[in-house]
């Protein structure tokens, strides 16, 4: 991932990216003055939150929203270890709990839900059509590692179907898993619906019934004594607003 601006958090947050101001309007009331808001968010939120960051900056002239996108489990550990940030948006309640158990966040609110699809490369060379096809030893499958939310969801879905799959690779976040499919390095993967859409047609998504038993809730919270103060709360308010819901649903998320 390329950096658009360097920051003092580069050592603690190697995945941090920065967004500059744009000319978009959000419909949110302007105010709060200049400042910075640092948001750590699950990799699957990259598209939706990048758009919300642009909207927030437009509604708060002079404010910069900086994002660190990655594995929710990794981000939670970074927060516990002292990474400076204002808002955390996780891909599962379990990863958020790591932060709340350390008394480092306010009470979380569920703002989105996501479900898995089978992702296959364009043309579907392995002719994968349903979940049980992933058990074929000739089919190369990528999964997220079980300790990250997309991997935990895959385990639940496969358990619900009574299937065992031996992946050729376990990736540390959903974007890395998607990349394996896009490059044709695997025949299939279990990734979020939102990431299939974000691929822009480079992969094809196949829905499967057991995905309904492995839906991930996404919680968001301001962190304890956030450096950005009121700006952090305003960003969370935007995510929870109708405009925020619209952006999320356009990206393929389900909302509570």
Secondary structure, DSSP 8 states (H G I E B T S, - for coil): ---SS--TTTTT-TTEEE----S---SS---S-SEEEEEEEEGGGHHHHHHHHHHHHHHSTTEEEEEEEE-HHHHHHHHHTT---SEEE-SSHHHHHHHHTTT-B---EEEEEE-EEEEEETT-TT---SGGGGG-TTS-EEEE-TTSHHHHHHHHHHHHHT-----SEEESSHHHHHHHHHTTSSSEEEEEHHHHHHTTTSEEEE--GGGGGS-EEEEEEEBTT-TTTHHHHHHHHHHHSHHHHHHHHHTT-B--
